[in-house]
Amino acid sequence: MTDVAITTLPPAPLHAFEIWSDPHGVAGRFAAAFGADLPALGTSVQAGGLTLIRYEPTVWLVEGDASTLAAVLGDDGALTAIGGGLVRVRLSGSGWRELLSYGGQFDAFAPTFAPGSSAATVIDHVGVRLWVENADACVAYVPASFGAALVHFWHEMAALVRA
């Protein structure tokens, strides 16, 4: 039997970190402040108590106290609080990848979708952002307006995963 757990996580500080201009300057200021590079597209980095997850060419999702990032951006972007608009859902256990295969067109079994990886996709008609937390868990960032419906869908599909 395949194990899968679906856990709605408590609210957390979430921000969109968006670069509008001078990406090299912002990247240099980030590296100087945090001792790490901004993550490449489809990856993440944990630095200074923050997790930065890159889903789009110039946008990162930031989890944690992002107040220090405003100085890194300067006038070259924006840091926008988005925590109230998202629900975080952890999918864990040996069947989390199989669960993600229901209701969407995303290849959760791709070898490149490894710990630290991220992806943006649609599952059961809902746009979600996925971050592979570790080999046994993935966190889905789901629009709050669809959170309950998608969690319900995943619970229904979990019965198929466990079968």
ZAFIBA-203630 format. One record per atom (N, C-alpha, C): residue number from 1; residue in three letters; atom name; z, y, x. Coordinates in steps of 0.1 Angstrom, whole numbers, padded with zeros to 4 digits. Layout:
BEGIN
+-----+------+------+-------+-------+-------+
:  nr : rest : atom :     w :     v :     u :
+-----+------+------+-------+-------+-------+
: NUM :  ALA :   CA :     Z :     Y :     X :
...
+-----+------+------+-------+-------+-------+
This chain:
BEGIN
+-----+------+------+-------+-------+-------+
:  nr : rest : atom :     w :     v :     u :
+-----+------+------+-------+-------+-------+
:   1 :  MET :    N :  0000 : -0012 :  0008 :
:   1 :  MET :   CA :  0000 :  0000 :  0000 :
:   1 :  MET :    C :  0000 :  0012 :  0009 :
:   2 :  THR :    N : -0008 :  0022 :  0005 :
:   2 :  THR :   CA : -0009 :  0035 :  0013 :
:   2 :  THR :    C :  0001 :  0045 :  0007 :
:   3 :  ASP :    N :  0008 :  0051 :  0016 :
:   3 :  ASP :   CA :  0019 :  0061 :  0012 :
:   3 :  ASP :    C :  0013 :  0075 :  0012 :
:   4 :  VAL :    N :  0016 :  0083 :  0002 :
:   4 :  VAL :   CA :  0013 :  0097 :  0002 :
:   4 :  VAL :    C :  0024 :  0105 : -0006 :
:   5 :  ALA :    N :  0028 :  0116 :  0000 :
:   5 :  ALA :   CA :  0037 :  0125 : -0007 :
:   5 :  ALA :    C :  0031 :  0139 : -0009 :
:   6 :  ILE :    N :  0034 :  0145 : -0020 :
:   6 :  ILE :   CA :  0029 :  0158 : -0023 :
:   6 :  ILE :    C :  0042 :  0167 : -0025 :
:   7 :  THR :    N :  0044 :  0177 : -0017 :
:   7 :  THR :   CA :  0056 :  0185 : -0017 :
:   7 :  THR :    C :  0052 :  0200 : -0018 :
:   8 :  THR :    N :  0056 :  0206 : -0028 :
:   8 :  THR :   CA :  0054 :  0221 : -0029 :
:   8 :  THR :    C :  0065 :  0227 : -0021 :
:   9 :  LEU :    N :  0061 :  0235 : -0011 :
:   9 :  LEU :   CA :  0070 :  0241 : -0001 :
:   9 :  LEU :    C :  0076 :  0254 : -0007 :
:  10 :  PRO :    N :  0087 :  0259 : -0002 :
:  10 :  PRO :   CA :  0092 :  0271 : -0007 :
:  10 :  PRO :    C :  0084 :  0283 : -0002 :
:  11 :  PRO :    N :  0084 :  0294 : -0008 :
:  11 :  PRO :   CA :  0076 :  0306 : -0004 :
:  11 :  PRO :    C :  0080 :  0309 :  0011 :
:  12 :  ALA :    N :  0070 :  0315 :  0018 :
:  12 :  ALA :   CA :  0072 :  0319 :  0032 :
:  12 :  ALA :    C :  0064 :  0332 :  0034 :
:  13 :  PRO :    N :  0068 :  0339 :  0044 :
:  13 :  PRO :   CA :  0060 :  0351 :  0047 :
:  13 :  PRO :    C :  0046 :  0347 :  0052 :
:  14 :  LEU :    N :  0036 :  0352 :  0044 :
:  14 :  LEU :   CA :  0022 :  0349 :  0048 :
:  14 :  LEU :    C :  0014 :  0362 :  0048 :
:  15 :  HIS :    N :  0005 :  0363 :  0058 :
:  15 :  HIS :   CA : -0003 :  0375 :  0059 :
:  15 :  HIS :    C : -0017 :  0372 :  0063 :
:  16 :  ALA :    N : -0026 :  0380 :  0059 :
:  16 :  ALA :   CA : -0040 :  0379 :  0064 :
:  16 :  ALA :    C : -0041 :  0389 :  0076 :
:  17 :  PHE :    N : -0045 :  0384 :  0088 :
:  17 :  PHE :   CA : -0047 :  0392 :  0100 :
:  17 :  PHE :    C : -0062 :  0393 :  0101 :
:  18 :  GLU :    N : -0067 :  0405 :  0099 :
:  18 :  GLU :   CA : -0082 :  0407 :  0099 :
:  18 :  GLU :    C : -0086 :  0417 :  0110 :
:  19 :  ILE :    N : -0096 :  0414 :  0118 :
:  19 :  ILE :   CA : -0101 :  0423 :  0128 :
:  19 :  ILE :    C : -0114 :  0429 :  0123 :
:  20 :  TRP :    N : -0114 :  0442 :  0123 :
:  20 :  TRP :   CA : -0126 :  0449 :  0119 :
:  20 :  TRP :    C : -0135 :  0454 :  0131 :
:  21 :  SER :    N : -0128 :  0458 :  0142 :
:  21 :  SER :   CA : -0136 :  0463 :  0153 :
:  21 :  SER :    C : -0128 :  0459 :  0166 :
:  22 :  ASP :    N : -0135 :  0460 :  0177 :
:  22 :  ASP :   CA : -0130 :  0457 :  0190 :
:  22 :  ASP :    C : -0123 :  0443 :  0191 :
:  23 :  PRO :    N : -0129 :  0432 :  0187 :
:  23 :  PRO :   CA : -0122 :  0419 :  0188 :
:  23 :  PRO :    C : -0117 :  0416 :  0202 :
:  24 :  HIS :    N : -0124 :  0420 :  0212 :
:  24 :  HIS :   CA : -0120 :  0416 :  0226 :
:  24 :  HIS :    C : -0107 :  0424 :  0229 :
:  25 :  GLY :    N : -0106 :  0436 :  0225 :
:  25 :  GLY :   CA : -0094 :  0444 :  0227 :
:  25 :  GLY :    C : -0082 :  0439 :  0220 :
:  26 :  VAL :    N : -0084 :  0435 :  0207 :
:  26 :  VAL :   CA : -0074 :  0429 :  0200 :
:  26 :  VAL :    C : -0069 :  0416 :  0206 :
:  27 :  ALA :    N : -0079 :  0407 :  0210 :
:  27 :  ALA :   CA : -0076 :  0395 :  0216 :
:  27 :  ALA :    C : -0068 :  0397 :  0229 :
:  28 :  GLY :    N : -0071 :  0407 :  0237 :
:  28 :  GLY :   CA : -0064 :  0409 :  0249 :
:  28 :  GLY :    C : -0050 :  0414 :  0246 :
:  29 :  ARG :    N : -0048 :  0423 :  0236 :
:  29 :  ARG :   CA : -0035 :  0427 :  0233 :
:  29 :  ARG :    C : -0026 :  0416 :  0227 :
:  30 :  PHE :    N : -0033 :  0407 :  0219 :
:  30 :  PHE :   CA : -0025 :  0395 :  0214 :
:  30 :  PHE :    C : -0021 :  0386 :  0226 :
:  31 :  ALA :    N : -0030 :  0383 :  0235 :
:  31 :  ALA :   CA : -0026 :  0375 :  0247 :
:  31 :  ALA :    C : -0015 :  0381 :  0255 :
:  32 :  ALA :    N : -0016 :  0394 :  0257 :
:  32 :  ALA :   CA : -0005 :  0401 :  0264 :
:  32 :  ALA :    C :  0008 :  0401 :  0257 :
:  33 :  ALA :    N :  0008 :  0402 :  0244 :
:  33 :  ALA :   CA :  0021 :  0402 :  0236 :
:  33 :  ALA :    C :  0026 :  0388 :  0234 :
:  34 :  PHE :    N :  0018 :  0378 :  0233 :
:  34 :  PHE :   CA :  0023 :  0365 :  0229 :
:  34 :  PHE :    C :  0021 :  0354 :  0239 :
:  35 :  GLY :    N :  0014 :  0357 :  0250 :
:  35 :  GLY :   CA :  0011 :  0347 :  0260 :
:  35 :  GLY :    C :  0002 :  0336 :  0256 :
:  36 :  ALA :    N : -0006 :  0338 :  0246 :
:  36 :  ALA :   CA : -0015 :  0328 :  0241 :
:  36 :  ALA :    C : -0028 :  0335 :  0236 :
:  37 :  ASP :    N : -0038 :  0328 :  0235 :
:  37 :  ASP :   CA : -0051 :  0333 :  0230 :
:  37 :  ASP :    C : -0051 :  0332 :  0214 :
:  38 :  LEU :    N : -0058 :  0341 :  0208 :
:  38 :  LEU :   CA : -0061 :  0339 :  0194 :
:  38 :  LEU :    C : -0068 :  0326 :  0192 :
:  39 :  PRO :    N : -0065 :  0319 :  0181 :
:  39 :  PRO :   CA : -0072 :  0306 :  0180 :
:  39 :  PRO :    C : -0087 :  0308 :  0176 :
:  40 :  ALA :    N : -0095 :  0298 :  0181 :
:  40 :  ALA :   CA : -0109 :  0298 :  0177 :
:  40 :  ALA :    C : -0110 :  0294 :  0163 :
:  41 :  LEU :    N : -0122 :  0296 :  0157 :
:  41 :  LEU :   CA : -0125 :  0292 :  0143 :
:  41 :  LEU :    C : -0122 :  0277 :  0141 :
:  42 :  GLY :    N : -0115 :  0274 :  0131 :
:  42 :  GLY :   CA : -0111 :  0260 :  0127 :
:  42 :  GLY :    C : -0099 :  0255 :  0135 :
:  43 :  THR :    N : -0092 :  0264 :  0142 :
:  43 :  THR :   CA : -0080 :  0259 :  0149 :
:  43 :  THR :    C : -0069 :  0268 :  0146 :
:  44 :  SER :    N : -0057 :  0266 :  0153 :
:  44 :  SER :   CA : -0045 :  0273 :  0151 :
:  44 :  SER :    C : -0038 :  0275 :  0164 :
:  45 :  VAL :    N : -0028 :  0284 :  0164 :
:  45 :  VAL :   CA : -0019 :  0285 :  0176 :
:  45 :  VAL :    C : -0005 :  0288 :  0170 :
:  46 :  GLN :    N :  0005 :  0284 :  0177 :
:  46 :  GLN :   CA :  0019 :  0287 :  0174 :
:  46 :  GLN :    C :  0024 :  0295 :  0186 :
:  47 :  ALA :    N :  0028 :  0308 :  0183 :
:  47 :  ALA :   CA :  0032 :  0316 :  0194 :
:  47 :  ALA :    C :  0042 :  0327 :  0188 :
:  48 :  GLY :    N :  0053 :  0329 :  0196 :
:  48 :  GLY :   CA :  0062 :  0339 :  0192 :
:  48 :  GLY :    C :  0068 :  0338 :  0178 :
:  49 :  GLY :    N :  0070 :  0325 :  0174 :
:  49 :  GLY :   CA :  0076 :  0323 :  0161 :
:  49 :  GLY :    C :  0066 :  0324 :  0149 :
:  50 :  LEU :    N :  0053 :  0325 :  0153 :
:  50 :  LEU :   CA :  0042 :  0327 :  0143 :
:  50 :  LEU :    C :  0033 :  0315 :  0144 :
:  51 :  THR :    N :  0027 :  0312 :  0132 :
:  51 :  THR :   CA :  0015 :  0302 :  0132 :
:  51 :  THR :    C :  0003 :  0310 :  0128 :
:  52 :  LEU :    N : -0007 :  0311 :  0136 :
:  52 :  LEU :   CA : -0019 :  0318 :  0132 :
:  52 :  LEU :    C : -0030 :  0307 :  0130 :
:  53 :  ILE :    N : -0036 :  0307 :  0119 :
:  53 :  ILE :   CA : -0046 :  0297 :  0115 :
:  53 :  ILE :    C : -0059 :  0304 :  0112 :
:  54 :  ARG :    N : -0070 :  0301 :  0119 :
:  54 :  ARG :   CA : -0082 :  0308 :  0118 :
:  54 :  ARG :    C : -0092 :  0300 :  0108 :
:  55 :  TYR :    N : -0095 :  0307 :  0097 :
:  55 :  TYR :   CA : -0104 :  0300 :  0087 :
:  55 :  TYR :    C : -0118 :  0307 :  0086 :
:  56 :  GLU :    N : -0118 :  0320 :  0090 :
:  56 :  GLU :   CA : -0130 :  0328 :  0089 :
:  56 :  GLU :    C : -0133 :  0334 :  0103 :
:  57 :  PRO :    N : -0145 :  0339 :  0105 :
:  57 :  PRO :   CA : -0148 :  0345 :  0119 :
:  57 :  PRO :    C : -0139 :  0356 :  0123 :
:  58 :  THR :    N : -0134 :  0364 :  0114 :
:  58 :  THR :   CA : -0126 :  0376 :  0118 :
:  58 :  THR :    C : -0112 :  0376 :  0110 :
:  59 :  VAL :    N : -0108 :  0365 :  0104 :
:  59 :  VAL :   CA : -0096 :  0365 :  0096 :
:  59 :  VAL :    C : -0087 :  0353 :  0099 :
:  60 :  TRP :    N : -0075 :  0355 :  0101 :
:  60 :  TRP :   CA : -0065 :  0345 :  0104 :
:  60 :  TRP :    C : -0054 :  0345 :  0093 :
:  61 :  LEU :    N : -0049 :  0334 :  0089 :
:  61 :  LEU :   CA : -0037 :  0333 :  0081 :
:  61 :  LEU :    C : -0025 :  0332 :  0090 :
:  62 :  VAL :    N : -0015 :  0341 :  0088 :
:  62 :  VAL :   CA : -0004 :  0341 :  0096 :
:  62 :  VAL :    C :  0008 :  0337 :  0088 :
:  63 :  GLU :    N :  0016 :  0327 :  0093 :
:  63 :  GLU :   CA :  0028 :  0323 :  0087 :
:  63 :  GLU :    C :  0040 :  0327 :  0096 :
:  64 :  GLY :    N :  0049 :  0334 :  0090 :
:  64 :  GLY :   CA :  0061 :  0339 :  0098 :
:  64 :  GLY :    C :  0062 :  0354 :  0097 :
:  65 :  ASP :    N :  0072 :  0359 :  0105 :
:  65 :  ASP :   CA :  0074 :  0374 :  0105 :
:  65 :  ASP :    C :  0063 :  0380 :  0113 :
:  66 :  ALA :    N :  0053 :  0386 :  0107 :
:  66 :  ALA :   CA :  0041 :  0391 :  0113 :
:  66 :  ALA :    C :  0043 :  0406 :  0117 :
:  67 :  SER :    N :  0055 :  0412 :  0116 :
:  67 :  SER :   CA :  0056 :  0426 :  0118 :
:  67 :  SER :    C :  0051 :  0431 :  0132 :
:  68 :  THR :    N :  0052 :  0422 :  0142 :
:  68 :  THR :   CA :  0048 :  0426 :  0156 :
:  68 :  THR :    C :  0033 :  0426 :  0157 :
:  69 :  LEU :    N :  0026 :  0421 :  0147 :
:  69 :  LEU :   CA :  0011 :  0420 :  0149 :
:  69 :  LEU :    C :  0004 :  0434 :  0145 :
:  70 :  ALA :    N :  0011 :  0443 :  0138 :
:  70 :  ALA :   CA :  0005 :  0455 :  0135 :
:  70 :  ALA :    C :  0001 :  0463 :  0148 :
:  71 :  ALA :    N :  0010 :  0463 :  0158 :
:  71 :  ALA :   CA :  0008 :  0469 :  0170 :
:  71 :  ALA :    C : -0004 :  0463 :  0178 :
:  72 :  VAL :    N : -0005 :  0450 :  0177 :
:  72 :  VAL :   CA : -0016 :  0443 :  0183 :
:  72 :  VAL :    C : -0030 :  0447 :  0177 :
:  73 :  LEU :    N : -0030 :  0449 :  0164 :
:  73 :  LEU :   CA : -0042 :  0453 :  0157 :
:  73 :  LEU :    C : -0046 :  0468 :  0160 :
:  74 :  GLY :    N : -0036 :  0476 :  0160 :
:  74 :  GLY :   CA : -0038 :  0491 :  0161 :
:  74 :  GLY :    C : -0047 :  0495 :  0150 :
:  75 :  ASP :    N : -0058 :  0502 :  0153 :
:  75 :  ASP :   CA : -0067 :  0507 :  0143 :
:  75 :  ASP :    C : -0079 :  0498 :  0141 :
:  76 :  ASP :    N : -0078 :  0486 :  0147 :
:  76 :  ASP :   CA : -0090 :  0477 :  0147 :
:  76 :  ASP :    C : -0090 :  0466 :  0137 :
:  77 :  GLY :    N : -0080 :  0467 :  0127 :
:  77 :  GLY :   CA : -0080 :  0457 :  0116 :
:  77 :  GLY :    C : -0069 :  0460 :  0107 :
:  78 :  ALA :    N : -0065 :  0450 :  0099 :
:  78 :  ALA :   CA : -0055 :  0451 :  0089 :
:  78 :  ALA :    C : -0046 :  0439 :  0089 :
:  79 :  LEU :    N : -0033 :  0441 :  0086 :
:  79 :  LEU :   CA : -0024 :  0430 :  0084 :
:  79 :  LEU :    C : -0019 :  0432 :  0069 :
:  80 :  THR :    N : -0023 :  0422 :  0061 :
:  80 :  THR :   CA : -0020 :  0423 :  0046 :
:  80 :  THR :    C : -0011 :  0412 :  0042 :
:  81 :  ALA :    N :  0000 :  0415 :  0035 :
:  81 :  ALA :   CA :  0009 :  0405 :  0029 :
:  81 :  ALA :    C :  0002 :  0398 :  0018 :
:  82 :  ILE :    N :  0001 :  0384 :  0018 :
:  82 :  ILE :   CA : -0006 :  0377 :  0008 :
:  82 :  ILE :    C :  0003 :  0365 :  0003 :
:  83 :  GLY :    N :  0016 :  0365 :  0007 :
:  83 :  GLY :   CA :  0024 :  0354 :  0004 :
:  83 :  GLY :    C :  0026 :  0351 : -0011 :
:  84 :  GLY :    N :  0026 :  0362 : -0019 :
:  84 :  GLY :   CA :  0028 :  0360 : -0033 :
:  84 :  GLY :    C :  0016 :  0354 : -0040 :
:  85 :  GLY :    N :  0005 :  0354 : -0033 :
:  85 :  GLY :   CA : -0007 :  0349 : -0039 :
:  85 :  GLY :    C : -0011 :  0335 : -0036 :
:  86 :  LEU :    N : -0002 :  0328 : -0028 :
:  86 :  LEU :   CA : -0005 :  0315 : -0023 :
:  86 :  LEU :    C :  0007 :  0305 : -0025 :
:  87 :  VAL :    N :  0004 :  0293 : -0028 :
:  87 :  VAL :   CA :  0014 :  0282 : -0029 :
:  87 :  VAL :    C :  0011 :  0273 : -0017 :
:  88 :  ARG :    N :  0021 :  0269 : -0009 :
:  88 :  ARG :   CA :  0019 :  0260 :  0002 :
:  88 :  ARG :    C :  0023 :  0246 : -0003 :
:  89 :  VAL :    N :  0014 :  0236 : -0001 :
:  89 :  VAL :   CA :  0017 :  0223 : -0005 :
:  89 :  VAL :    C :  0015 :  0214 :  0007 :
:  90 :  ARG :    N :  0025 :  0206 :  0010 :
:  90 :  ARG :   CA :  0024 :  0196 :  0021 :
:  90 :  ARG :    C :  0019 :  0183 :  0016 :
:  91 :  LEU :    N :  0009 :  0177 :  0021 :
:  91 :  LEU :   CA :  0004 :  0164 :  0018 :
:  91 :  LEU :    C :  0008 :  0155 :  0030 :
:  92 :  SER :    N :  0015 :  0145 :  0028 :
:  92 :  SER :   CA :  0020 :  0137 :  0040 :
:  92 :  SER :    C :  0020 :  0122 :  0037 :
:  93 :  GLY :    N :  0022 :  0115 :  0048 :
:  93 :  GLY :   CA :  0021 :  0100 :  0047 :
:  93 :  GLY :    C :  0008 :  0095 :  0051 :
:  94 :  SER :    N :  0007 :  0083 :  0052 :
:  94 :  SER :   CA : -0006 :  0077 :  0057 :
:  94 :  SER :    C : -0018 :  0079 :  0048 :
:  95 :  GLY :    N : -0016 :  0083 :  0036 :
:  95 :  GLY :   CA : -0027 :  0085 :  0027 :
:  95 :  GLY :    C : -0032 :  0100 :  0025 :
:  96 :  TRP :    N : -0026 :  0109 :  0032 :
:  96 :  TRP :   CA : -0030 :  0123 :  0029 :
:  96 :  TRP :    C : -0045 :  0126 :  0031 :
:  97 :  ARG :    N : -0051 :  0120 :  0041 :
:  97 :  ARG :   CA : -0065 :  0122 :  0042 :
:  97 :  ARG :    C : -0073 :  0116 :  0031 :
:  98 :  GLU :    N : -0070 :  0104 :  0026 :
:  98 :  GLU :   CA : -0076 :  0099 :  0015 :
:  98 :  GLU :    C : -0075 :  0107 :  0002 :
:  99 :  LEU :    N : -0063 :  0113 :  0000 :
:  99 :  LEU :   CA : -0060 :  0121 : -0011 :
:  99 :  LEU :    C : -0069 :  0133 : -0011 :
: 100 :  LEU :    N : -0072 :  0139 :  0001 :
: 100 :  LEU :   CA : -0081 :  0151 :  0001 :
: 100 :  LEU :    C : -0095 :  0147 : -0002 :
: 101 :  SER :    N : -0099 :  0134 : -0001 :
: 101 :  SER :   CA : -0112 :  0130 : -0004 :
: 101 :  SER :    C : -0116 :  0130 : -0019 :
: 102 :  TYR :    N : -0105 :  0131 : -0027 :
: 102 :  TYR :   CA : -0108 :  0131 : -0042 :
: 102 :  TYR :    C : -0110 :  0146 : -0047 :
: 103 :  GLY :    N : -0120 :  0147 : -0055 :
: 103 :  GLY :   CA : -0123 :  0160 : -0061 :
: 103 :  GLY :    C : -0130 :  0171 : -0052 :
: 104 :  GLY :    N : -0135 :  0167 : -0041 :
: 104 :  GLY :   CA : -0141 :  0176 : -0032 :
: 104 :  GLY :    C : -0152 :  0170 : -0023 :
: 105 :  GLN :    N : -0157 :  0178 : -0015 :
: 105 :  GLN :   CA : -0168 :  0174 : -0006 :
: 105 :  GLN :    C : -0164 :  0175 :  0009 :
: 106 :  PHE :    N : -0151 :  0174 :  0011 :
: 106 :  PHE :   CA : -0146 :  0176 :  0025 :
: 106 :  PHE :    C : -0143 :  0163 :  0032 :
: 107 :  ASP :    N : -0147 :  0162 :  0044 :
: 107 :  ASP :   CA : -0145 :  0150 :  0052 :
: 107 :  ASP :    C : -0132 :  0151 :  0060 :
: 108 :  ALA :    N : -0121 :  0147 :  0053 :
: 108 :  ALA :   CA : -0108 :  0148 :  0059 :
: 108 :  ALA :    C : -0106 :  0137 :  0070 :
: 109 :  PHE :    N : -0115 :  0128 :  0071 :
: 109 :  PHE :   CA : -0114 :  0117 :  0081 :
: 109 :  PHE :    C : -0122 :  0121 :  0094 :
: 110 :  ALA :    N : -0128 :  0132 :  0094 :
: 110 :  ALA :   CA : -0136 :  0136 :  0106 :
: 110 :  ALA :    C : -0126 :  0137 :  0118 :
: 111 :  PRO :    N : -0130 :  0131 :  0130 :
: 111 :  PRO :   CA : -0122 :  0131 :  0141 :
: 111 :  PRO :    C : -0118 :  0145 :  0146 :
: 112 :  THR :    N : -0126 :  0155 :  0143 :
: 112 :  THR :   CA : -0123 :  0168 :  0147 :
: 112 :  THR :    C : -0112 :  0175 :  0138 :
: 113 :  PHE :    N : -0109 :  0169 :  0127 :
: 113 :  PHE :   CA : -0099 :  0174 :  0118 :
: 113 :  PHE :    C : -0086 :  0168 :  0122 :
: 114 :  ALA :    N : -0081 :  0173 :  0134 :
: 114 :  ALA :   CA : -0069 :  0167 :  0140 :
: 114 :  ALA :    C : -0058 :  0177 :  0140 :
: 115 :  PRO :    N : -0046 :  0174 :  0144 :
: 115 :  PRO :   CA : -0035 :  0183 :  0144 :
: 115 :  PRO :    C : -0038 :  0196 :  0150 :
: 116 :  GLY :    N : -0035 :  0207 :  0143 :
: 116 :  GLY :   CA : -0038 :  0221 :  0147 :
: 116 :  GLY :    C : -0051 :  0226 :  0142 :
: 117 :  SER :    N : -0059 :  0217 :  0136 :
: 117 :  SER :   CA : -0072 :  0221 :  0130 :
: 117 :  SER :    C : -0070 :  0227 :  0116 :
: 118 :  SER :    N : -0080 :  0235 :  0112 :
: 118 :  SER :   CA : -0080 :  0241 :  0099 :
: 118 :  SER :    C : -0094 :  0240 :  0093 :
: 119 :  ALA :    N : -0094 :  0242 :  0079 :
: 119 :  ALA :   CA : -0107 :  0241 :  0072 :
: 119 :  ALA :    C : -0105 :  0249 :  0059 :
: 120 :  ALA :    N : -0116 :  0254 :  0054 :
: 120 :  ALA :   CA : -0116 :  0261 :  0041 :
: 120 :  ALA :    C : -0126 :  0252 :  0033 :
: 121 :  THR :    N : -0122 :  0248 :  0021 :
: 121 :  THR :   CA : -0130 :  0240 :  0013 :
: 121 :  THR :    C : -0127 :  0242 : -0002 :
: 122 :  VAL :    N : -0133 :  0234 : -0011 :
: 122 :  VAL :   CA : -0131 :  0235 : -0025 :
: 122 :  VAL :    C : -0127 :  0220 : -0029 :
: 123 :  ILE :    N : -0115 :  0219 : -0036 :
: 123 :  ILE :   CA : -0111 :  0207 : -0041 :
: 123 :  ILE :    C : -0108 :  0209 : -0056 :
: 124 :  ASP :    N : -0114 :  0200 : -0064 :
: 124 :  ASP :   CA : -0112 :  0201 : -0079 :
: 124 :  ASP :    C : -0114 :  0215 : -0084 :
: 125 :  HIS :    N : -0125 :  0221 : -0079 :
: 125 :  HIS :   CA : -0130 :  0235 : -0083 :
: 125 :  HIS :    C : -0120 :  0246 : -0078 :
: 126 :  VAL :    N : -0111 :  0243 : -0069 :
: 126 :  VAL :   CA : -0102 :  0253 : -0064 :
: 126 :  VAL :    C : -0105 :  0256 : -0049 :
: 127 :  GLY :    N : -0106 :  0268 : -0045 :
: 127 :  GLY :   CA : -0107 :  0271 : -0031 :
: 127 :  GLY :    C : -0094 :  0270 : -0024 :
: 128 :  VAL :    N : -0093 :  0261 : -0013 :
: 128 :  VAL :   CA : -0081 :  0259 : -0006 :
: 128 :  VAL :    C : -0083 :  0261 :  0009 :
: 129 :  ARG :    N : -0073 :  0264 :  0016 :
: 129 :  ARG :   CA : -0073 :  0264 :  0030 :
: 129 :  ARG :    C : -0064 :  0253 :  0035 :
: 130 :  LEU :    N : -0068 :  0245 :  0045 :
: 130 :  LEU :   CA : -0061 :  0233 :  0049 :
: 130 :  LEU :    C : -0057 :  0235 :  0064 :
: 131 :  TRP :    N : -0045 :  0231 :  0068 :
: 131 :  TRP :   CA : -0041 :  0231 :  0082 :
: 131 :  TRP :    C : -0034 :  0218 :  0085 :
: 132 :  VAL :    N : -0039 :  0211 :  0095 :
: 132 :  VAL :   CA : -0033 :  0198 :  0099 :
: 132 :  VAL :    C : -0021 :  0201 :  0107 :
: 133 :  GLU :    N : -0010 :  0199 :  0101 :
: 133 :  GLU :   CA :  0003 :  0202 :  0107 :
: 133 :  GLU :    C :  0007 :  0192 :  0118 :
: 134 :  ASN :    N :  0004 :  0179 :  0116 :
: 134 :  ASN :   CA :  0006 :  0169 :  0126 :
: 134 :  ASN :    C : -0002 :  0157 :  0121 :
: 135 :  ALA :    N : -0001 :  0146 :  0128 :
: 135 :  ALA :   CA : -0010 :  0134 :  0124 :
: 135 :  ALA :    C : -0006 :  0128 :  0110 :
: 136 :  ASP :    N :  0006 :  0131 :  0105 :
: 136 :  ASP :   CA :  0010 :  0126 :  0093 :
: 136 :  ASP :    C :  0011 :  0136 :  0081 :
: 137 :  ALA :    N :  0006 :  0148 :  0084 :
: 137 :  ALA :   CA :  0008 :  0158 :  0073 :
: 137 :  ALA :    C : -0002 :  0170 :  0075 :
: 138 :  CYS :    N : -0006 :  0175 :  0063 :
: 138 :  CYS :   CA : -0015 :  0186 :  0062 :
: 138 :  CYS :    C : -0009 :  0196 :  0052 :
: 139 :  VAL :    N : -0010 :  0209 :  0055 :
: 139 :  VAL :   CA : -0005 :  0219 :  0045 :
: 139 :  VAL :    C : -0017 :  0225 :  0039 :
: 140 :  ALA :    N : -0017 :  0226 :  0026 :
: 140 :  ALA :   CA : -0028 :  0232 :  0018 :
: 140 :  ALA :    C : -0022 :  0245 :  0013 :
: 141 :  TYR :    N : -0030 :  0256 :  0015 :
: 141 :  TYR :   CA : -0027 :  0269 :  0010 :
: 141 :  TYR :    C : -0036 :  0271 : -0002 :
: 142 :  VAL :    N : -0029 :  0272 : -0014 :
: 142 :  VAL :   CA : -0036 :  0271 : -0027 :
: 142 :  VAL :    C : -0034 :  0284 : -0034 :
: 143 :  PRO :    N : -0044 :  0291 : -0041 :
: 143 :  PRO :   CA : -0042 :  0302 : -0049 :
: 143 :  PRO :    C : -0031 :  0299 : -0059 :
: 144 :  ALA :    N : -0021 :  0308 : -0060 :
: 144 :  ALA :   CA : -0009 :  0306 : -0069 :
: 144 :  ALA :    C : -0014 :  0304 : -0083 :
: 145 :  SER :    N : -0025 :  0310 : -0088 :
: 145 :  SER :   CA : -0029 :  0308 : -0101 :
: 145 :  SER :    C : -0034 :  0294 : -0104 :
: 146 :  PHE :    N : -0038 :  0287 : -0094 :
: 146 :  PHE :   CA : -0042 :  0273 : -0095 :
: 146 :  PHE :    C : -0033 :  0263 : -0090 :
: 147 :  GLY :    N : -0021 :  0267 : -0084 :
: 147 :  GLY :   CA : -0012 :  0258 : -0077 :
: 147 :  GLY :    C : -0007 :  0247 : -0086 :
: 148 :  ALA :    N : -0002 :  0249 : -0097 :
: 148 :  ALA :   CA :  0003 :  0239 : -0106 :
: 148 :  ALA :    C : -0007 :  0229 : -0110 :
: 149 :  ALA :    N : -0019 :  0234 : -0113 :
: 149 :  ALA :   CA : -0030 :  0225 : -0117 :
: 149 :  ALA :    C : -0035 :  0216 : -0106 :
: 150 :  LEU :    N : -0036 :  0221 : -0094 :
: 150 :  LEU :   CA : -0040 :  0213 : -0083 :
: 150 :  LEU :    C : -0030 :  0203 : -0079 :
: 151 :  VAL :    N : -0017 :  0207 : -0079 :
: 151 :  VAL :   CA : -0006 :  0198 : -0076 :
: 151 :  VAL :    C : -0006 :  0186 : -0086 :
: 152 :  HIS :    N : -0008 :  0190 : -0099 :
: 152 :  HIS :   CA : -0009 :  0179 : -0109 :
: 152 :  HIS :    C : -0021 :  0170 : -0106 :
: 153 :  PHE :    N : -0033 :  0176 : -0103 :
: 153 :  PHE :   CA : -0044 :  0168 : -0100 :
: 153 :  PHE :    C : -0041 :  0158 : -0088 :
: 154 :  TRP :    N : -0035 :  0163 : -0077 :
: 154 :  TRP :   CA : -0031 :  0155 : -0066 :
: 154 :  TRP :    C : -0022 :  0144 : -0070 :
: 155 :  HIS :    N : -0012 :  0147 : -0079 :
: 155 :  HIS :   CA : -0003 :  0136 : -0083 :
: 155 :  HIS :    C : -0011 :  0125 : -0090 :
: 156 :  GLU :    N : -0020 :  0129 : -0099 :
: 156 :  GLU :   CA : -0028 :  0119 : -0106 :
: 156 :  GLU :    C : -0037 :  0111 : -0096 :
: 157 :  MET :    N : -0043 :  0117 : -0086 :
: 157 :  MET :   CA : -0051 :  0110 : -0076 :
: 157 :  MET :    C : -0042 :  0102 : -0067 :
: 158 :  ALA :    N : -0030 :  0105 : -0065 :
: 158 :  ALA :   CA : -0021 :  0098 : -0056 :
: 158 :  ALA :    C : -0019 :  0083 : -0061 :
: 159 :  ALA :    N : -0020 :  0081 : -0074 :
: 159 :  ALA :   CA : -0019 :  0068 : -0079 :
: 159 :  ALA :    C : -0031 :  0059 : -0074 :
: 160 :  LEU :    N : -0043 :  0065 : -0073 :
: 160 :  LEU :   CA : -0054 :  0058 : -0068 :
: 160 :  LEU :    C : -0053 :  0055 : -0053 :
: 161 :  VAL :    N : -0047 :  0065 : -0045 :
: 161 :  VAL :   CA : -0045 :  0063 : -0031 :
: 161 :  VAL :    C : -0035 :  0052 : -0029 :
: 162 :  ARG :    N : -0025 :  0051 : -0037 :
: 162 :  ARG :   CA : -0014 :  0041 : -0035 :
: 162 :  ARG :    C : -0018 :  0027 : -0040 :
: 163 :  ALA :    N : -0029 :  0026 : -0048 :
: 163 :  ALA :   CA : -0033 :  0013 : -0054 :
: 163 :  ALA :    C : -0038 :  0003 : -0043 :
+-----+------+------+-------+-------+-------+
